Amino acid sequence: MKRKSGYSKYIAVLLAFCMVFVMLYFTIFEASNEIHDCTGSDCSICHELQLAENMLKQLGSVISFTVVIFFIVAFCIKAEATFLCSILERTLILDKVRMDD
């Protein structure tokens, strides 16, 4: 069991580095090719710049969506744990219920 969790951690870190590398590559590509000799409507560099911009927007959307989902799940888990703890802490004495036989 421990072995699988170790691999998944490495895979997650590797994917994070890959995403950062791709984002940095596209940003550097855009910056270096922004000023070029445009040949008109069929310019391949303009087409590649447009693809790079779309990819950066999509990656940014995926990252922000993932962060939002993570915080929602973390909040739900925390709220459920707090609710369960408050239920388990209730006793008859704390509720001031008198039990007479």
N, CA, C and O atoms as CSV, one atom per row, in Angstrom:
chain,resi,resn,atom,element,x,y,z
A,1,MET,N,N,0.810,-1.198,0.000
A,1,MET,CA,C,0.000,0.000,0.000
A,1,MET,C,C,0.855,1.264,0.000
A,1,MET,O,O,0.582,2.207,-0.743
A,2,LYS,N,N,1.881,1.276,0.830
A,2,LYS,CA,C,2.728,2.455,0.904
A,2,LYS,C,C,3.415,2.726,-0.424
A,2,LYS,O,O,3.646,3.875,-0.802
A,3,ARG,N,N,3.728,1.670,-1.106
A,3,ARG,CA,C,4.449,1.807,-2.363
A,3,ARG,C,C,3.615,2.568,-3.399
A,3,ARG,O,O,4.152,3.408,-4.121
A,4,LYS,N,N,2.312,2.285,-3.483
A,4,LYS,CA,C,1.459,2.978,-4.438
A,4,LYS,C,C,1.338,4.463,-4.117
A,4,LYS,O,O,1.375,5.295,-5.024
A,5,SER,N,N,1.196,4.804,-2.847
A,5,SER,CA,C,1.058,6.217,-2.494
A,5,SER,C,C,2.347,6.975,-2.793
A,5,SER,O,O,2.305,8.155,-3.142
A,6,GLY,N,N,3.474,6.316,-2.661
A,6,GLY,CA,C,4.743,6.960,-2.994
A,6,GLY,C,C,4.842,7.255,-4.481
A,6,GLY,O,O,5.309,8.322,-4.880
A,7,TYR,N,N,4.398,6.300,-5.303
A,7,TYR,CA,C,4.421,6.519,-6.746
A,7,TYR,C,C,3.461,7.614,-7.161
A,7,TYR,O,O,3.780,8.428,-8.027
A,8,SER,N,N,2.297,7.639,-6.554
A,8,SER,CA,C,1.325,8.669,-6.944
A,8,SER,C,C,1.813,10.064,-6.544
A,8,SER,O,O,1.498,11.044,-7.219
A,9,LYS,N,N,2.567,10.162,-5.469
A,9,LYS,CA,C,3.139,11.457,-5.100
A,9,LYS,C,C,4.156,11.912,-6.142
A,9,LYS,O,O,4.177,13.079,-6.536
A,10,TYR,N,N,5.000,10.980,-6.582
A,10,TYR,CA,C,5.990,11.318,-7.596
A,10,TYR,C,C,5.321,11.695,-8.917
A,10,TYR,O,O,5.759,12.622,-9.598
A,11,ILE,N,N,4.272,10.982,-9.272
A,11,ILE,CA,C,3.556,11.289,-10.502
A,11,ILE,C,C,2.898,12.658,-10.414
A,11,ILE,O,O,2.912,13.413,-11.387
A,12,ALA,N,N,2.323,12.988,-9.263
A,12,ALA,CA,C,1.691,14.297,-9.090
A,12,ALA,C,C,2.718,15.421,-9.195
A,12,ALA,O,O,2.455,16.449,-9.819
A,13,VAL,N,N,3.871,15.230,-8.593
A,13,VAL,CA,C,4.929,16.242,-8.670
A,13,VAL,C,C,5.440,16.362,-10.099
A,13,VAL,O,O,5.691,17.469,-10.576
A,14,LEU,N,N,5.594,15.242,-10.783
A,14,LEU,CA,C,6.045,15.260,-12.171
A,14,LEU,C,C,5.039,15.982,-13.058
A,14,LEU,O,O,5.438,16.774,-13.912
A,15,LEU,N,N,3.756,15.732,-12.881
A,15,LEU,CA,C,2.732,16.429,-13.659
A,15,LEU,C,C,2.728,17.923,-13.371
A,15,LEU,O,O,2.540,18.731,-14.281
A,16,ALA,N,N,2.935,18.296,-12.112
A,16,ALA,CA,C,2.989,19.721,-11.764
A,16,ALA,C,C,4.179,20.395,-12.455
A,16,ALA,O,O,4.039,21.490,-12.999
A,17,PHE,N,N,5.343,19.749,-12.435
A,17,PHE,CA,C,6.508,20.316,-13.117
A,17,PHE,C,C,6.276,20.402,-14.623
A,17,PHE,O,O,6.687,21.373,-15.258
A,18,CYS,N,N,5.624,19.396,-15.197
A,18,CYS,CA,C,5.327,19.434,-16.638
A,18,CYS,C,C,4.400,20.597,-16.978
A,18,CYS,O,O,4.613,21.284,-17.978
A,19,MET,N,N,3.388,20.823,-16.170
A,19,MET,CA,C,2.474,21.933,-16.435
A,19,MET,C,C,3.184,23.271,-16.318
A,19,MET,O,O,2.961,24.167,-17.131
A,20,VAL,N,N,4.034,23.410,-15.315
A,20,VAL,CA,C,4.783,24.655,-15.158
A,20,VAL,C,C,5.731,24.853,-16.332
A,20,VAL,O,O,5.873,25.968,-16.834
A,21,PHE,N,N,6.382,23.776,-16.774
A,21,PHE,CA,C,7.292,23.869,-17.913
A,21,PHE,C,C,6.548,24.280,-19.178
A,21,PHE,O,O,7.020,25.138,-19.924
A,22,VAL,N,N,5.393,23.678,-19.423
A,22,VAL,CA,C,4.613,24.003,-20.626
A,22,VAL,C,C,4.154,25.459,-20.576
A,22,VAL,O,O,4.216,26.165,-21.582
A,23,MET,N,N,3.695,25.905,-19.414
A,23,MET,CA,C,3.243,27.292,-19.304
A,23,MET,C,C,4.403,28.264,-19.527
A,23,MET,O,O,4.247,29.266,-20.226
A,24,LEU,N,N,5.553,27.974,-18.942
A,24,LEU,CA,C,6.713,28.840,-19.140
A,24,LEU,C,C,7.188,28.804,-20.594
A,24,LEU,O,O,7.574,29.835,-21.144
A,25,TYR,N,N,7.162,27.629,-21.216
A,25,TYR,CA,C,7.586,27.525,-22.611
A,25,TYR,C,C,6.697,28.372,-23.517
A,25,TYR,O,O,7.196,29.115,-24.363
A,26,PHE,N,N,5.380,28.260,-23.340
A,26,PHE,CA,C,4.476,29.043,-24.180
A,26,PHE,C,C,4.622,30.540,-23.929
A,26,PHE,O,O,4.528,31.342,-24.859
A,27,THR,N,N,4.849,30.912,-22.687
A,27,THR,CA,C,5.033,32.332,-22.379
A,27,THR,C,C,6.312,32.867,-23.028
A,27,THR,O,O,6.309,33.954,-23.606
A,28,ILE,N,N,7.385,32.114,-22.934
A,28,ILE,CA,C,8.646,32.536,-23.558
A,28,ILE,C,C,8.511,32.545,-25.077
A,28,ILE,O,O,9.043,33.434,-25.743
A,29,PHE,N,N,7.801,31.557,-25.627
A,29,PHE,CA,C,7.589,31.511,-27.075
A,29,PHE,C,C,6.814,32.738,-27.550
A,29,PHE,O,O,7.154,33.339,-28.569
A,30,GLU,N,N,5.778,33.103,-26.810
A,30,GLU,CA,C,5.007,34.294,-27.172
A,30,GLU,C,C,5.863,35.553,-27.096
A,30,GLU,O,O,5.804,36.408,-27.979
A,31,ALA,N,N,6.654,35.659,-26.042
A,31,ALA,CA,C,7.481,36.858,-25.873
A,31,ALA,C,C,8.548,36.968,-26.965
A,31,ALA,O,O,8.837,38.066,-27.441
A,32,SER,N,N,9.127,35.845,-27.359
A,32,SER,CA,C,10.199,35.904,-28.351
A,32,SER,C,C,9.680,36.084,-29.779
A,32,SER,O,O,10.397,36.612,-30.628
A,33,ASN,N,N,8.465,35.662,-30.052
A,33,ASN,CA,C,7.933,35.748,-31.417
A,33,ASN,C,C,6.857,36.809,-31.591
A,33,ASN,O,O,6.192,36.852,-32.626
A,34,GLU,N,N,6.682,37.650,-30.610
A,34,GLU,CA,C,5.641,38.677,-30.704
A,34,GLU,C,C,5.905,39.633,-31.866
A,34,GLU,O,O,4.984,39.994,-32.598
A,35,ILE,N,N,7.160,40.039,-32.032
A,35,ILE,CA,C,7.534,40.928,-33.128
A,35,ILE,C,C,8.198,40.075,-34.206
A,35,ILE,O,O,9.309,39.579,-34.021
A,36,HIS,N,N,7.510,39.912,-35.327
A,36,HIS,CA,C,8.030,39.101,-36.426
A,36,HIS,C,C,7.553,39.698,-37.748
A,36,HIS,O,O,6.687,40.572,-37.778
A,37,ASP,N,N,8.128,39.215,-38.817
A,37,ASP,CA,C,7.721,39.661,-40.153
A,37,ASP,C,C,6.486,38.871,-40.572
A,37,ASP,O,O,6.590,37.745,-41.060
A,38,CYS,N,N,5.331,39.468,-40.377
A,38,CYS,CA,C,4.065,38.801,-40.667
A,38,CYS,C,C,3.847,38.778,-42.177
A,38,CYS,O,O,4.016,39.788,-42.861
A,39,THR,N,N,3.464,37.595,-42.686
A,39,THR,CA,C,3.249,37.432,-44.125
A,39,THR,C,C,1.791,37.622,-44.522
A,39,THR,O,O,1.463,37.549,-45.706
A,40,GLY,N,N,0.942,37.855,-43.587
A,40,GLY,CA,C,-0.463,38.086,-43.908
A,40,GLY,C,C,-1.389,37.144,-43.165
A,40,GLY,O,O,-1.118,36.750,-42.030
A,41,SER,N,N,-2.486,36.787,-43.820
A,41,SER,CA,C,-3.516,35.992,-43.140
A,41,SER,C,C,-3.086,34.547,-42.910
A,41,SER,O,O,-3.608,33.904,-41.999
A,42,ASP,N,N,-2.169,34.018,-43.687
A,42,ASP,CA,C,-1.719,32.636,-43.525
A,42,ASP,C,C,-0.362,32.549,-42.833
A,42,ASP,O,O,0.426,31.647,-43.119
A,43,CYS,N,N,-0.090,33.473,-41.937
A,43,CYS,CA,C,1.199,33.495,-41.238
A,43,CYS,C,C,1.240,32.360,-40.212
A,43,CYS,O,O,0.383,32.279,-39.333
A,44,SER,N,N,2.228,31.498,-40.330
A,44,SER,CA,C,2.327,30.348,-39.425
A,44,SER,C,C,2.705,30.774,-38.011
A,44,SER,O,O,2.271,30.154,-37.041
A,45,ILE,N,N,3.498,31.809,-37.890
A,45,ILE,CA,C,3.900,32.279,-36.555
A,45,ILE,C,C,2.696,32.871,-35.822
A,45,ILE,O,O,2.516,32.636,-34.627
A,46,CYS,N,N,1.876,33.637,-36.539
A,46,CYS,CA,C,0.663,34.181,-35.912
A,46,CYS,C,C,-0.270,33.058,-35.470
A,46,CYS,O,O,-0.888,33.136,-34.408
A,47,HIS,N,N,-0.365,32.024,-36.285
A,47,HIS,CA,C,-1.206,30.878,-35.950
A,47,HIS,C,C,-0.677,30.170,-34.704
A,47,HIS,O,O,-1.449,29.815,-33.814
A,48,GLU,N,N,0.628,29.968,-34.641
A,48,GLU,CA,C,1.226,29.330,-33.467
A,48,GLU,C,C,1.077,30.191,-32.220
A,48,GLU,O,O,0.852,29.667,-31.129
A,49,LEU,N,N,1.200,31.513,-32.371
A,49,LEU,CA,C,0.988,32.409,-31.226
A,49,LEU,C,C,-0.445,32.311,-30.716
A,49,LEU,O,O,-0.680,32.323,-29.508
A,50,GLN,N,N,-1.397,32.215,-31.630
A,50,GLN,CA,C,-2.789,32.097,-31.229
A,50,GLN,C,C,-3.031,30.766,-30.511
A,50,GLN,O,O,-3.749,30.722,-29.512
A,51,LEU,N,N,-2.442,29.695,-31.011
A,51,LEU,CA,C,-2.558,28.400,-30.343
A,51,LEU,C,C,-1.935,28.435,-28.945
A,51,LEU,O,O,-2.497,27.885,-27.997
A,52,ALA,N,N,-0.781,29.078,-28.821
A,52,ALA,CA,C,-0.115,29.174,-27.523
A,52,ALA,C,C,-0.958,29.973,-26.532
A,52,ALA,O,O,-1.053,29.601,-25.362
A,53,GLU,N,N,-1.568,31.063,-26.987
A,53,GLU,CA,C,-2.426,31.862,-26.116
A,53,GLU,C,C,-3.637,31.059,-25.657
A,53,GLU,O,O,-4.018,31.115,-24.488
A,54,ASN,N,N,-4.240,30.311,-26.580
A,54,ASN,CA,C,-5.390,29.478,-26.209
A,54,ASN,C,C,-4.995,28.402,-25.210
A,54,ASN,O,O,-5.738,28.122,-24.270
A,55,MET,N,N,-3.827,27.797,-25.409
A,55,MET,CA,C,-3.359,26.766,-24.489
A,55,MET,C,C,-3.107,27.338,-23.098
A,55,MET,O,O,-3.450,26.707,-22.098
A,56,LEU,N,N,-2.514,28.522,-23.027
A,56,LEU,CA,C,-2.282,29.154,-21.727
A,56,LEU,C,C,-3.594,29.475,-21.029
A,56,LEU,O,O,-3.705,29.299,-19.815
A,57,LYS,N,N,-4.587,29.941,-21.771
A,57,LYS,CA,C,-5.888,30.230,-21.171
A,57,LYS,C,C,-6.542,28.962,-20.647
A,57,LYS,O,O,-7.118,28.963,-19.559
A,58,GLN,N,N,-6.455,27.882,-21.412
A,58,GLN,CA,C,-7.054,26.624,-20.983
A,58,GLN,C,C,-6.344,26.058,-19.760
A,58,GLN,O,O,-6.995,25.578,-18.832
A,59,LEU,N,N,-5.012,26.110,-19.752
A,59,LEU,CA,C,-4.271,25.619,-18.585
A,59,LEU,C,C,-4.583,26.453,-17.351
A,59,LEU,O,O,-4.718,25.914,-16.253
A,60,GLY,N,N,-4.697,27.765,-17.528
A,60,GLY,CA,C,-5.056,28.628,-16.405
A,60,GLY,C,C,-6.439,28.310,-15.877
A,60,GLY,O,O,-6.666,28.329,-14.668
A,61,SER,N,N,-7.365,28.019,-16.775
A,61,SER,CA,C,-8.718,27.659,-16.357
A,61,SER,C,C,-8.725,26.330,-15.616
A,61,SER,O,O,-9.419,26.184,-14.610
A,62,VAL,N,N,-7.960,25.367,-16.103
A,62,VAL,CA,C,-7.892,24.062,-15.447
A,62,VAL,C,C,-7.300,24.195,-14.053
A,62,VAL,O,O,-7.798,23.585,-13.107
A,63,ILE,N,N,-6.256,24.979,-13.921
A,63,ILE,CA,C,-5.610,25.145,-12.618
A,63,ILE,C,C,-6.552,25.841,-11.638
A,63,ILE,O,O,-6.681,25.412,-10.491
A,64,SER,N,N,-7.209,26.908,-12.081
A,64,SER,CA,C,-8.122,27.614,-11.172
A,64,SER,C,C,-9.309,26.735,-10.803
A,64,SER,O,O,-9.752,26.762,-9.655
A,65,PHE,N,N,-9.839,25.951,-11.750
A,65,PHE,CA,C,-10.946,25.049,-11.464
A,65,PHE,C,C,-10.524,23.991,-10.445
A,65,PHE,O,O,-11.280,23.670,-9.528
A,66,THR,N,N,-9.315,23.449,-10.608
A,66,THR,CA,C,-8.811,22.436,-9.684
A,66,THR,C,C,-8.649,23.001,-8.279
A,66,THR,O,O,-8.986,22.334,-7.301
A,67,VAL,N,N,-8.139,24.211,-8.170
A,67,VAL,CA,C,-7.961,24.840,-6.859
A,67,VAL,C,C,-9.311,25.080,-6.189
A,67,VAL,O,O,-9.465,24.834,-4.993
A,68,VAL,N,N,-10.283,25.555,-6.952
A,68,VAL,CA,C,-11.617,25.806,-6.383
A,68,VAL,C,C,-12.241,24.505,-5.903
A,68,VAL,O,O,-12.785,24.455,-4.800
A,69,ILE,N,N,-12.174,23.453,-6.707
A,69,ILE,CA,C,-12.727,22.154,-6.308
A,69,ILE,C,C,-12.011,21.622,-5.071
A,69,ILE,O,O,-12.654,21.067,-4.180
A,70,PHE,N,N,-10.698,21.783,-5.004
A,70,PHE,CA,C,-9.944,21.329,-3.837
A,70,PHE,C,C,-10.421,22.030,-2.568
A,70,PHE,O,O,-10.628,21.382,-1.542
A,71,PHE,N,N,-10.599,23.360,-2.634
A,71,PHE,CA,C,-11.037,24.085,-1.447
A,71,PHE,C,C,-12.474,23.751,-1.073
A,71,PHE,O,O,-12.807,23.726,0.111
A,72,ILE,N,N,-13.326,23.496,-2.051
A,72,ILE,CA,C,-14.700,23.098,-1.740
A,72,ILE,C,C,-14.718,21.748,-1.037
A,72,ILE,O,O,-15.422,21.575,-0.042
A,73,VAL,N,N,-13.952,20.798,-1.544
A,73,VAL,CA,C,-13.887,19.479,-0.920
A,73,VAL,C,C,-13.283,19.577,0.482
A,73,VAL,O,O,-13.781,18.948,1.416
A,74,ALA,N,N,-12.219,20.358,0.633
A,74,ALA,CA,C,-11.597,20.516,1.952
A,74,ALA,C,C,-12.578,21.157,2.929
A,74,ALA,O,O,-12.646,20.753,4.090
A,75,PHE,N,N,-13.336,22.151,2.471
A,75,PHE,CA,C,-14.319,22.798,3.335
A,75,PHE,C,C,-15.417,21.814,3.745
A,75,PHE,O,O,-15.830,21.792,4.905
A,76,CYS,N,N,-15.888,21.003,2.798
A,76,CYS,CA,C,-16.943,20.026,3.112
A,76,CYS,C,C,-16.448,18.987,4.116
A,76,CYS,O,O,-17.172,18.614,5.038
A,77,ILE,N,N,-15.224,18.528,3.934
A,77,ILE,CA,C,-14.670,17.547,4.865
A,77,ILE,C,C,-14.519,18.155,6.250
A,77,ILE,O,O,-14.836,17.510,7.249
A,78,LYS,N,N,-14.037,19.391,6.318
A,78,LYS,CA,C,-13.865,20.064,7.603
A,78,LYS,C,C,-15.218,20.316,8.267
A,78,LYS,O,O,-15.364,20.130,9.475
A,79,ALA,N,N,-16.208,20.741,7.475
A,79,ALA,CA,C,-17.527,21.010,8.039
A,79,ALA,C,C,-18.169,19.728,8.546
A,79,ALA,O,O,-18.809,19.732,9.598
A,80,GLU,N,N,-18.007,18.630,7.814
A,80,GLU,CA,C,-18.582,17.361,8.249
A,80,GLU,C,C,-17.895,16.865,9.516
A,80,GLU,O,O,-18.555,16.359,10.424
A,81,ALA,N,N,-16.576,17.008,9.579
A,81,ALA,CA,C,-15.851,16.576,10.772
A,81,ALA,C,C,-16.262,17.405,11.984
A,81,ALA,O,O,-16.423,16.865,13.079
A,82,THR,N,N,-16.430,18.702,11.797
A,82,THR,CA,C,-16.858,19.566,12.890
A,82,THR,C,C,-18.266,19.202,13.346
A,82,THR,O,O,-18.546,19.173,14.544
A,83,PHE,N,N,-19.147,18.926,12.396
A,83,PHE,CA,C,-20.515,18.551,12.729
A,83,PHE,C,C,-20.542,17.231,13.486
A,83,PHE,O,O,-21.256,17.104,14.481
A,84,LEU,N,N,-19.771,16.245,13.030
A,84,LEU,CA,C,-19.741,14.959,13.715
A,84,LEU,C,C,-19.149,15.078,15.112
A,84,LEU,O,O,-19.618,14.418,16.039
A,85,CYS,N,N,-18.137,15.903,15.274
A,85,CYS,CA,C,-17.544,16.098,16.597
A,85,CYS,C,C,-18.542,16.765,17.533
A,85,CYS,O,O,-18.603,16.425,18.714
A,86,SER,N,N,-19.312,17.695,17.029
A,86,SER,CA,C,-20.284,18.354,17.890
A,86,SER,C,C,-21.391,17.393,18.291
A,86,SER,O,O,-21.926,17.508,19.394
A,87,ILE,N,N,-21.748,16.453,17.433
A,87,ILE,CA,C,-22.760,15.455,17.789
A,87,ILE,C,C,-22.201,14.506,18.838
A,87,ILE,O,O,-22.890,14.163,19.800
A,88,LEU,N,N,-20.969,14.086,18.658
A,88,LEU,CA,C,-20.378,13.131,19.587
A,88,LEU,C,C,-20.110,13.749,20.956
A,88,LEU,O,O,-20.068,13.025,21.951
A,89,GLU,N,N,-19.929,15.043,21.034
A,89,GLU,CA,C,-19.661,15.691,22.306
A,89,GLU,C,C,-20.921,15.925,23.130
A,89,GLU,O,O,-20.821,16.229,24.319
A,90,ARG,N,N,-22.097,15.794,22.535
A,90,ARG,CA,C,-23.339,16.038,23.267
A,90,ARG,C,C,-23.618,14.877,24.206
A,90,ARG,O,O,-23.567,13.713,23.811
A,91,THR,N,N,-23.905,15.203,25.416
A,91,THR,CA,C,-24.323,14.216,26.400
A,91,THR,C,C,-25.591,14.715,27.059
A,91,THR,O,O,-25.981,15.868,26.879
A,92,LEU,N,N,-26.228,13.852,27.814
A,92,LEU,CA,C,-27.456,14.252,28.494
A,92,LEU,C,C,-27.182,15.316,29.543
A,92,LEU,O,O,-28.002,16.206,29.772
A,93,ILE,N,N,-26.031,15.216,30.172
A,93,ILE,CA,C,-25.697,16.193,31.214
A,93,ILE,C,C,-25.453,17.552,30.574
A,93,ILE,O,O,-25.876,18.578,31.105
A,94,LEU,N,N,-24.774,17.559,29.442
A,94,LEU,CA,C,-24.544,18.830,28.765
A,94,LEU,C,C,-25.844,19.431,28.246
A,94,LEU,O,O,-25.985,20.653,28.196
A,95,ASP,N,N,-26.783,18.595,27.865
A,95,ASP,CA,C,-28.082,19.079,27.418
A,95,ASP,C,C,-29.013,19.411,28.593
A,95,ASP,O,O,-30.115,19.924,28.397
A,96,LYS,N,N,-28.564,19.117,29.785
A,96,LYS,CA,C,-29.307,19.377,31.020
A,96,LYS,C,C,-30.654,18.658,31.029
A,96,LYS,O,O,-31.695,19.225,31.360
A,97,VAL,N,N,-30.584,17.411,30.658
A,97,VAL,CA,C,-31.763,16.574,30.710
A,97,VAL,C,C,-31.719,15.799,32.027
A,97,VAL,O,O,-30.713,15.173,32.362
A,98,ARG,N,N,-32.790,15.850,32.738
A,98,ARG,CA,C,-32.847,15.174,34.027
A,98,ARG,C,C,-33.460,13.802,33.834
A,98,ARG,O,O,-34.524,13.656,33.232
A,99,MET,N,N,-32.771,12.799,34.356
A,99,MET,CA,C,-33.272,11.443,34.228
A,99,MET,C,C,-33.638,10.935,35.607
A,99,MET,O,O,-32.767,10.703,36.446
A,100,ASP,N,N,-34.916,10.766,35.836
A,100,ASP,CA,C,-35.399,10.203,37.097
A,100,ASP,C,C,-35.996,8.831,36.825
A,100,ASP,O,O,-36.652,8.606,35.807
A,101,ASP,N,N,-35.754,7.929,37.752
A,101,ASP,CA,C,-36.364,6.599,37.636
A,101,ASP,C,C,-37.499,6.469,38.599
A,101,ASP,O,O,-38.144,5.421,38.656
